[in-house]
Amino acid sequence: MELVYAKEKSLFAIMMVLASLVWLVLIVCTLGIALLYVLMGFLVYLVTQSAFISYLRGTAVHVTAEQLPQLHQRIQHCAHKLQIRDVPDAFVLQADGMLNALATKFLGRRYIVLFSSVLDALEDHPEAIDFYIGHELGHLRRNHLNWSPFLMIVGWIPFLGAAYRRAQEYTCDRHGLACCDNPLDAQRAIATLAAGGSYRQVDVRRYSGQIDWSRGFWMSFHELVSSYPWLTKRMYAVQELSAGREPVMPGRNPMAFVLALFVPNAGTGAAGSLILVAMIGIMAAVALPAYHQYQQRAAERSLGLSHEELGVDDAAAEHLVTTVENDAASDLAHAEKQADEARAALEAIQKEIATRQPSAKE
C-alpha cells in the first residue's frame, strides 16, 4: 500500500507553483512590505501557539515510559513502523468528550495530542488506538505543518485549498492503517469518530455504504468546500485498502462544482481567521501605494495641471502638489480663525444689547 494518497502529490505540486508565484509578485509589487506582514503574522502565531503549548504542558498528561507506559509503547511502535526517528512528544488531554486527536509543532518541537474520550471509547480494542496515533504521525511525517504557512497564500482558492486538505486526511488514514495490525480495528477507530462509544453496534459495511448519498447536490457541494472528507468515504477507503484495492469514490453532482466555484476556502478555526487577516494586510500593502498615486493625480487634475504641462519630473510634481495643498490648508485654517473671531465679537455685542434692555417686569 502506498502511504501517500496520489492526489496529494499532484495538488501539492500545483499549490507550490502557485504559492511561489504569488509570494514573488507580492514581495516585488510591495517592495518588500509584504514581508513585514509575514513578520506580524509570525508574532501572532508565536503568542497563540505558545499559549496552547503552555496549556498542554500545564494541564494535559505527558506520555512517557513512566507515565502511561502502555500508550507510550504504542507511540514508539507506530513511529518505528513509519520510520520516524525523532518521536514527537505526546500528551493526553480531556477535551469535553470530543472524539479527535491532533498534531502540532512549536519552534521546531513536534507534538501529538490524543483526546481521552478516544482512549476511553477504544479501551476494549487498544490496537485501534494505533490508527489514531499513526494518523497524527502521518501529518508530521509528511511535513504538512511545515508547508502550511507558505501554502496558505493560495489555500483560499476554491476547490484547490479544500481538496488539498482532504487529500492530506486520506494520506494520514493510510499511515494510520499501516500502524494498525488488525484492519478491522482501523475501521473501529473511524466508527468511533462517527458514533463514539456506540461504535460496537455499528455495521461498518452498511456505514461505508452511505457514500452513495454523497452523489447528491448538497452533499457534493458541502464536501467540495470542506477541508475534511465525509467519514463514510474514509471508512470505505480504509476497507478497500485493507483488501489490497485502491478505493474508487463515487462521482459528485456536476452542478455542485458550479456553486462551489464561488466559495473560497477560509480554513478552519483560528488558523483560518489569521490567514484571512494576513491576506487583508497584504492586500492593503499592495493597495496603499496605488491609492497614494491616485491622490496625487487627483490633485493635479484639480489644478488643471499635468507633469508634461509643468515640465517637471514625478518627484518635482509631487513636491509642487504638496506645496499647493499645504498652502490651501493654511489659507483655510486662517479663514476659519477669522470666522471664529467674528462670531465671538457678534456674540459679545448681542450680550451687551441684552443687558441694556429692560426686563419684562419693569
C-alpha positions, 0 to 999 in steps of 0.5 A: 500500500502506498502511504501517500494518497496520489492526489496529494502529490499532484495538488501539492505540486500545483499549490507550490507553483502557485504559492511561489508565484504569488509570494514573488509578485507580492514581495516585488509589487510591495517592495518588500512590505509584504514581508513585514506582514509575514513578520506580524503574522509570525508574532501572532502565531508565536503568542497563540501557539505558545499559549496552547503549548503552555496549556498542554504542558500545564494541564494535559498528561505527558506520555512517557515510559513512566507515565502511561507506559502502555500508550507510550509503547504504542507511540514508539511502535507506530513511529518505528513502523513509519520510520520516524526517528525523532518521536514527537512528544505526546500528551493526553488531554480531556477535551469535553468528550470530543472524539479527535486527536491532533498534531502540532509543532512549536519552534521546531518541537513536534507534538501529538495530542490524543483526546481521552474520550478516544482512549476511553471509547477504544479501551476494549480494542487498544490496537485501534488506538494505533490508527489514531496515533499513526494518523497524527504521525502521518501529518508530521511525517509528511511535513504538512505543518511545515508547508502550511504557512507558505501554502496558505497564500493560495489555500483560499482558492476554491476547490484547490485549498479544500481538496488539498486538505482532504487529500492530506486526511486520506494520506494520514488514514493510510499511515494510520492503517499501516500502524494498525495490525488488525484492519478491522480495528482501523475501521473501529477507530473511524466508527468511533469518530462517527458514533463514539462509544456506540461504535460496537453496534455499528455495521461498518459495511452498511456505514461505508455504504452511505457514500452513495448519498454523497452523489447528491447536490448538497452533499457534493457541494458541502464536501467540495468546500470542506477541508475534511472528507465525509467519514463514510468515504474514509471508512470505505477507503480504509476497507478497500485498502485493507483488501489490497484495492485502491478505493474508487469514490463515487462521482459528485453532482456536476452542478455542485462544482458550479456553486462551489466555484464561488466559495473560497476556502477560509480554513478552519478555526483560528488558523483560518481567521489569521490567514484571512487577516494576513491576506487583508494586510497584504492586500492593503500593502499592495493597495496603499501605494496605488491609492497614494498615486491616485491622490496625487493625480487627483490633485493635479487634475484639480489644478488643471495641471499635468507633469508634461504641462509643468515640465517637471519630473514625478518627484518635482510634481509631487513636491509642487502638489504638496506645496499647493495643498499645504498652502490651501490648508493654511489659507483655510485654517486662517479663514476659519480663525477669522470666522471664529473671531467674528462670531465671538465679537457678534456674540459679545455685542448681542450680550451687551444689547441684552443687558441694556434692555429692560426686563419684562417686569419693569 
